[in-house]
Amino acid sequence: MSSRTTFNELLEAGAHFGHLKRKWNPAMAPYIYAEKSGIHLIDLNKTVAKIDEAANALKQIVRSGKKILFVATKKQAKDIVSEKIKPLNMPYVTERWPGGMLTNFATIRKSVRRMSQIDKMATDGTYNNISKRERLMLSRERAKLELQFGSIADLSRLPAALFIVDITKEHIAVAEAKRLNIPTFAIVDTNSNPNQVDYAVPANDDASTSIALIIELMAGAIREGLADRKMDKENAAEEKETKEESAAEAEELAEGIKIKGLAKVEETEEKGGPKKPGTRKRVNAKK
């Protein structure tokens, strides 16, 4: 199977540029190709392999019907993630990571339900019975909740995995996922520890072109997983329909045999009943 991307595509996107040598994390040594002008360069051949590994794992998670939460609150990544992930109906966090997002998920769900309550008040006539000041306060509360939790409104349970851009910045999200044993995927630069996540993609996590390319590749894997899931459902429905048709045919056949058997018995009874076995032989013997 061919790789999802190539060395040249990553090179053009600037995915090979790491941080200054003095800011490096020694755990990234296996993924560093060389140093140039005091800047570490990432080995893009290993990046290609890690992208394939991460994308295939994400595809299988989505195929099983589970959700993946994308986390990218840095300026260069937030618009990219919201643009590419929102159409896939996957949850994402592009504003400040709310502490306890995973470890105190029940409280986060209350905030999401509060948005629904305010929306209901706006449609069921409650707004007509409150003052203008109260309506303004509710509108401001709704806007604040939408900004922080609107992108996870459909997340009714803990996500099956996290995809993170810059694990150094999102260290709280990484820690919460680790505590709950939730698999983590991440773009990891030379200043971070790749051992903190389950699937590390060594690449530049500061350049928007690098982030956009890798997020698009992950989005492509998710689309494949969704398509496979849809196909699995269709095949399961066809298989179920075929089994039901076979069962109906077998039942119809059994009913036909039963009716034929009853008809034969009735015909025999009309002719005077069945002959006793051995009668013909005894008659011949007397003769």
N, C-alpha and C positions, 0 to 999 in steps of 0.2 A: 504494500500500500504506500502511495506517495505521501510525502510530508504535506502538512497544511500550509506551510510557508517555506520560503527559501532563504538562504544566507544573504542573497543580494537584496531581497525585500526588507529584511531586518536592517541591513547596512544602510539602505537609503532612508529608512525611518529614524536612523540614529540610535538604534537600540543597543549598540555596542559601547556607547559612552557611559563610563561609570563615574564615581566621585573622585576627588583628589586622593592621592595615595595615603596622606596622613589621616584621612577619615575612614579608611577601609575597615571592614570587619574580617579578621583572619579566617572565619568560617567560610567566606566566599572564595578562598584561594583556589578551589578546584574549578571555578567558573571564570577565572581571570586569565585572559590570553597573554596580555603584555601591559607594559606601562609606557606611556608616551607623554612627554611634557608634564610629568607629575600627575597624570590622570590614568586611572586603570581602564583598560579596554576589556570588555566581556567577550568570552569565546562564544560566538554566535552559532557554531555548530552544535554546541551543547544546548543553547537556547532553542534551536529548532526541535531537538529531541524532547526537551522538557515541555514545549508547547504541545506537541503531539500527545504526550503522556497526560497532561492536564486536560486537554480538550476531549480526549477519549473517555476519561473518567467523568467529566461533566456531562457528556452525552449519555452515559449509562444512568447517571443519577436522574436526569430529566426524563429519560425513557421510562423509568420506574414511577413517574408521576410526582416526583418531589420537587421542592423549590430550592433555588440557590439565591442567596442574598449577596448582592454586590455592595462593596463598601469603598467609597472614594470621595473623601471630603476635601482633598487638596484642589486648589484652583484650576490646575491644568487638566484634571481628570473628571471633575464633577459634571460638566456639560456633556462630555463624551459618553460617560456611563448612562446618564439619563436619556440621551438621544438614542443610544444603541440597545439599551436593555428594556426601556419602557414598552416598545412594541411587542416584546416577547412575553409580557405579563409576568415578569420576574421582579421581585422586590429589590429595592436598592436604597442606600443611604448616602446622600451627597451633601447633607448639612452636617452639623456637629453630631458626633456619635453620642447618643443618650446613654449615660452610664446605666448599666443594668438592662440594656436592650435585650440580652439573651438570658442572663442569670435571673432577671426579675421580669420575665416576659409577661406575666399576668398583669402587672401594673401598666405596662406599655399598651396592652390590649384595652385596658380601661380608657386610656387616652384616645385610642382609635374609635372606641364605641361612643365616646363623648362627641366626636365629630358627627357620627350618625344621628345622635340625639338632637344636635343643633340643626342639622339638615331637616330632620322630621319636624321640628318646631317651626321652621320656615315654611313648611308645606301644609301643616295641619291647622293653621290659623292661630297658633299660639302667639306669633309675632304681632297680631292685631290687638292682643289684649295686654301688651306690655308697653312700657314707655319707650320713647325714642332713644333715651340714654341706655336703657337695658339692651335694646336691639343693637346699638353700636358696640357695646361691650361684648355681646355674643358674636358679632361679626368679627371683631378683632381676635377673640379667642379662637374662632374657627379658622381664621387665616394663619394664626400662629401654629395651630395643630396641623393644618394642611402642609405648611412649610416643613415641619419636622417629621410628621408621620404619614403624610399623604401617599408617599411612595411605597409604604408597607401596609396600606389599608387592607389588602387582600391576603396578608400573611396571618392565617388563623392559627398556625402552630409554628414551632421552632423550625428554622430552615434546615435542610439536609446538609448544606455546605455553605461556606463563605468564600467569595472571591474578593481579594483585597488588593488595592493599589497602594503601595508604600506601607509595609508592616511596621516601620519605625514610627510613622505618624499615627497609625491606627493600632498601636500596641494594646489599647484597652479591648478592642474588638477581638484581637488575637488571643488575649488572655481569657476572655469570657468563653470563646469557642473552645479553647483548650480545656477549660474547666468542665465543660459539658460534653467533651469528646465529639465535637462537631468537626468534620474534616475541613481543612483550610487550604485554599489555593491563593497564590499571590504573585504579583510582579515584585521581584526582589532585586534591589540595586546593591552595589558593592559596599555600601555602608550598613547593610542589614545582615541578620543571621538567618540563613535559609533553613536552619534546623528547627526554627520555631513554627514552621508550617509543614503541612503534609505534601503539598505539591508546589514547589518553588520554581518560578519561571525567571531565570536570571536575565535581567534587561534593565534598560534605562527607565526609571519610574518618574522622571521629571519632565522629559520631552513629550509634548502633546502628540507628536507624530508616532512615537514609540508606543505610547499608551493606546492611541486610537487603533493601531494595527493589531495589537494583542487582544484588545477588548472585542474587536470585530471578529477575530478568529475564534474567540470563546463564544461569541454570539452565534457564529456559524455552527459551532458544535451543538449549541442548545437548540437551534432550529432543526438540526438533524435528529436530535433526540425527540423533539416534539413530533416530527414527521413519522419517526419509527413508532412512537407510542400510538399515534392515530392509526397507523397501519396494523399494529398489534390488536387494537380494539376492533377494527374492521374484520380482521381474520378471525378473532374470537367470536364475533357476532355471526359470521358466516358458518363457522364450525358448529356453533350452537344451533343455528337454523337447520344445518344438515342433519345433526343428531335428532332434532325434533321431527324432521321429515322422515327419517329412517324409523324412528319409534312409531310414528303414525302409520307408516306402511306396514310395519311388523304387526301392529295391533289390528290393522284392517285385514291382513292376511290371516291372522289367527282367528278373527271373527268369521271370515269366509270359510275356513276349515271347520269351525264349530258348526256353522249353519249347514254345511254340506253333510257333516256327520249326522246331525239330527234328522235331516231329510232322508238319509239312507236307512236310519233306524225306523222311521215312520213307514217307509216303503216296505220294509221287511215285515213289520207288524201287520200291514194290510194284507200280505200274502199268506198269513197264517202262522207267522212266527218263524224263527230260525229252526232248521232241521237239527236233530240231535246228532252229534258226531258218531260215526260208526253204523248208522242205520242201514245205509246202502250195502255194506258188507254183510250184515246179518241176513238181509233179504236174499242176497245172492247165495248165501250158504244154505238156506232152506231149499232153494231151487236145486 
